[in-house]
Amino acid sequence: MSVLTDPYTLPNGVKIPQVGFGTWQIPNGDAAYQAVSEALRQGYRHIDTAHGYGNEESVGKAIRDSGIPRDQIFVTSKLPAGAKTAEAAQAAFEESMARLDLGYIDMYLIHAPWPWEEFGADYRVQNRTVWEQMESFYTSKKVRAIGISNFNVRDQEDLYAHAKIKPMALQLQYYIGFTEDDNVKCAQDNGLLVEAFSPLATGFLLNNDAVKAVAGHYNTGVAQVAIRYVLQKGLLPLPKATSPAHIKANTELSFTINDEDMKTLDQLKDTAPGEDNNRY
């Protein structure tokens, strides 16, 4: 195994490679196909997409064309944030299954607790109904694990209180200087694995001088330190890149940030001016 494929274990015993390849903002078509194909060539075995990204078709094709056995690639997709009825959830899930065309989805997440255009609204009652559908996808064995994304403490706690099958993972935005401590703690206290999307703050972190200084201690780059930081926090990073050079660079994680540097990174705030948190 490598640093990419060493696994975490979800609460139901399913193994998940500890670094995933994110595909948000990569357009369907050749761009997504080439990016995912290159990621697989570089050793990634965990691909993260979503119905809302609009690229599931190309992601699925790249995986099918890779020649890698299906059971060696972990695939996550997400239920649209606006699907807040049982019927809408069922329809969206069937669309994702058809677009990916991989036979099953390894992990399926509710993309957000509220529709994007109603950021922060209270949809706890609707999420209970949607979660029943998620449980049915899981018990049907069409998905191997189920979870949530962008849920705050309020929405997490309500779902945990009403779920027959508890969520297995929480995906949220997390990077040096923006760590959503309360949301992470709530999830981890309830046994969930926490995944970190945008560990590079969609690129805004790359110009941070303090992180550059730490990277210099290891003769590496800001991106590598950012991803390694997430791993050393016990979370699962989901870096995204499109160029072969950046995809390869993001796999170069065979170093350990020392305790002093971790403390320095923990103390940083406002590391990515311009980043619009929690949009995804």
C-alpha positions in Angstrom: 0.0 0.0 0.0 1.0 3.6 -0.4 0.2 6.8 1.4 -2.7 7.2 -1.0 -4.3 3.8 -0.5 -3.6 3.1 3.2 -7.2 2.8 4.4 -9.4 4.3 7.0 -12.2 2.0 8.2 -15.8 3.2 8.2 -18.1 2.3 11.1 -19.6 -0.6 9.1 -16.1 -2.1 8.5 -15.8 -0.9 4.9 -12.2 0.2 4.0 -11.7 3.6 2.3 -8.4 4.8 0.8 -7.2 7.7 3.0 -6.7 10.2 0.2 -9.4 10.9 -2.4 -9.3 12.7 -5.7 -11.8 15.5 -5.8 -13.6 16.5 -9.0 -15.6 19.6 -8.1 -15.5 22.2 -10.8 -14.0 19.8 -13.4 -16.4 19.9 -16.4 -18.0 16.8 -17.8 -16.3 15.6 -21.0 -12.6 15.4 -21.8 -11.5 17.5 -18.8 -13.0 15.2 -16.2 -12.2 12.1 -18.1 -8.5 13.0 -18.4 -8.2 14.2 -14.9 -9.6 11.0 -13.4 -7.7 8.8 -15.8 -4.4 10.6 -14.8 -5.3 10.3 -11.1 -5.8 6.6 -11.4 -2.5 6.3 -13.3 -0.8 8.2 -10.4 -2.1 5.7 -7.9 -5.3 7.2 -6.6 -7.9 4.6 -5.8 -10.6 6.9 -4.3 -12.6 9.2 -6.6 -15.1 11.8 -5.2 -17.9 13.2 -7.4 -21.5 14.3 -7.0 -24.7 14.6 -9.0 -24.4 18.3 -8.6 -20.9 18.4 -10.2 -22.4 17.3 -13.5 -19.4 15.1 -14.4 -20.5 11.7 -13.2 -20.7 10.3 -16.7 -17.1 11.1 -17.5 -15.9 10.0 -14.1 -17.6 6.7 -14.6 -16.2 6.2 -18.1 -12.6 7.0 -16.9 -12.9 4.4 -14.1 -14.4 1.8 -16.5 -11.7 2.5 -19.1 -8.8 2.4 -16.6 -8.4 -1.4 -16.6 -8.3 -1.4 -12.8 -10.8 -3.9 -11.2 -13.9 -2.1 -10.0 -13.5 -3.4 -6.5 -10.1 -1.7 -6.2 -11.5 1.8 -6.7 -13.6 3.5 -4.1 -16.2 5.9 -5.6 -18.2 8.5 -3.7 -21.1 10.5 -5.1 -23.7 12.7 -3.5 -27.4 13.3 -3.5 -28.3 16.8 -4.8 -28.7 19.4 -2.0 -32.2 20.3 -3.3 -33.6 16.7 -3.2 -35.6 16.9 0.0 -38.4 14.4 -0.7 -38.3 10.6 -1.0 -39.3 10.8 -4.6 -36.6 13.4 -5.5 -34.0 11.4 -3.7 -34.9 8.2 -5.5 -34.9 9.9 -8.9 -31.5 11.6 -8.3 -30.0 8.4 -7.1 -31.1 6.5 -10.2 -29.7 9.2 -12.4 -26.3 9.0 -10.6 -26.3 5.2 -10.9 -27.0 5.4 -14.6 -24.4 8.2 -15.3 -21.6 6.4 -13.4 -22.5 3.0 -14.8 -20.3 1.2 -12.3 -22.7 -1.3 -10.8 -22.7 0.2 -7.4 -21.5 3.3 -5.5 -19.1 2.8 -2.6 -20.3 5.8 -0.6 -23.3 8.0 -1.1 -23.7 11.3 0.8 -26.5 13.9 1.2 -24.7 16.8 -0.3 -26.0 19.5 2.1 -28.7 19.7 4.8 -30.5 22.5 2.8 -30.9 23.5 -0.8 -28.0 25.7 -1.9 -30.2 28.7 -2.6 -31.5 28.4 1.1 -28.1 28.2 2.8 -28.5 27.5 6.5 -32.3 26.9 6.4 -33.9 24.4 8.7 -34.6 21.2 6.8 -34.3 18.8 9.6 -37.7 17.2 9.1 -37.1 16.7 5.4 -33.7 15.3 6.0 -35.2 12.6 8.2 -37.3 11.5 5.2 -34.4 11.7 2.8 -32.3 9.6 5.2 -34.8 6.8 5.1 -34.2 6.7 1.4 -30.5 6.7 2.0 -30.9 3.7 4.3 -32.9 1.9 1.6 -30.1 2.5 -0.9 -27.7 1.0 1.6 -29.8 -2.0 2.6 -30.4 -2.8 -1.1 -26.6 -3.1 -1.4 -26.5 -0.5 -4.2 -24.2 1.5 -2.0 -21.6 0.2 0.5 -21.7 3.2 2.9 -23.9 6.3 3.4 -23.2 9.6 5.0 -23.6 13.4 4.9 -21.9 16.5 3.7 -21.9 20.1 5.0 -24.0 19.3 8.0 -23.6 21.6 11.0 -24.0 20.4 14.6 -27.8 21.2 14.6 -28.4 19.1 11.5 -26.0 16.3 12.5 -27.6 15.8 15.9 -31.1 15.7 14.6 -30.2 13.1 12.0 -28.3 10.9 14.5 -31.3 11.0 16.8 -33.7 9.7 14.1 -31.6 7.4 12.0 -32.0 3.7 12.1 -28.6 3.3 10.3 -26.3 6.0 11.5 -24.3 8.0 8.9 -20.8 6.7 8.4 -19.0 9.8 7.2 -19.2 13.6 7.2 -17.6 15.5 4.4 -17.0 19.2 4.9 -14.6 22.0 4.0 -11.4 21.9 6.0 -8.0 23.4 5.5 -5.2 25.0 7.5 -6.8 28.0 9.2 -10.4 26.8 8.6 -11.1 23.6 10.5 -14.8 23.6 11.5 -13.9 22.3 14.9 -17.4 22.0 16.4 -18.8 20.2 13.3 -15.8 17.8 13.2 -16.0 17.0 16.9 -19.8 16.3 16.7 -19.2 13.9 13.9 -16.2 12.2 15.5 -18.0 11.9 18.8 -20.7 10.0 16.9 -18.2 7.6 15.3 -18.1 9.1 11.8 -15.1 9.4 9.6 -14.6 13.1 8.6 -13.5 13.9 5.1 -11.9 17.3 4.1 -12.9 18.8 0.8 -10.9 21.7 -0.6 -7.8 21.1 1.6 -6.1 23.7 -0.6 -9.0 26.2 -0.2 -9.6 25.9 -3.9 -6.1 27.2 -4.4 -6.3 30.3 -2.2 -4.1 28.7 0.4 -1.2 28.3 -2.0 0.1 31.8 -1.6 0.2 31.8 2.2 3.7 32.8 3.4 3.4 31.1 6.7 2.5 27.7 5.1 5.2 28.3 2.5 7.7 28.6 5.4 6.7 25.3 6.9 6.8 23.6 3.5 10.4 24.8 3.2 11.3 22.7 6.3 10.5 19.6 4.3 11.6 20.7 0.8 8.1 20.4 -0.5 5.2 22.6 -1.5 2.2 24.2 0.2 -0.2 21.8 -1.4 1.7 18.8 0.0 1.8 20.3 3.5 -1.9 21.1 3.3 -2.8 17.6 2.4 -0.4 16.1 4.9 -1.8 18.3 7.6 -5.3 16.9 7.1 -4.0 13.3 7.3 -2.2 14.0 10.5 -5.4 15.4 11.9 -7.0 12.0 11.3 -9.2 13.3 8.5 -9.4 12.2 4.8 -8.3 14.8 2.3 -9.9 15.2 -1.1 -7.5 17.4 -3.2 -8.5 18.3 -6.7 -6.2 19.0 -9.6 -6.5 18.9 -13.4 -2.9 19.1 -14.7 -0.8 15.9 -14.7 2.0 17.7 -12.9 -0.3 18.9 -10.0 -2.0 15.5 -9.8 1.3 13.9 -9.4 2.7 16.5 -7.0 -0.4 15.9 -4.7 0.7 12.3 -4.3 4.1 13.2 -2.8 3.1 12.9 0.8 5.8 10.6 2.3 6.9 13.0 5.0 5.7 13.8 8.5 5.1 17.4 9.8 6.8 17.6 13.2 4.9 18.7 16.3 6.3 22.2 16.4 5.2 22.8 12.8 1.8 21.3 13.4 1.3 23.7 16.3 2.3 26.6 14.0 -0.2 25.5 11.4 -2.9 25.0 14.1 -2.5 28.6 15.1 -3.0 30.1 11.7 -6.2 31.9 10.9 -7.6 33.6 7.7 -5.1 31.7 5.6 -7.0 31.9 2.3 -8.4 35.4 1.7 -10.9 35.2 -1.1 -12.1 31.8 -0.3 -15.9 31.6 0.1 -16.4 28.9 2.8 -19.0 26.2 2.6 -20.2 26.8 -1.0 -19.9 23.2 -2.1 
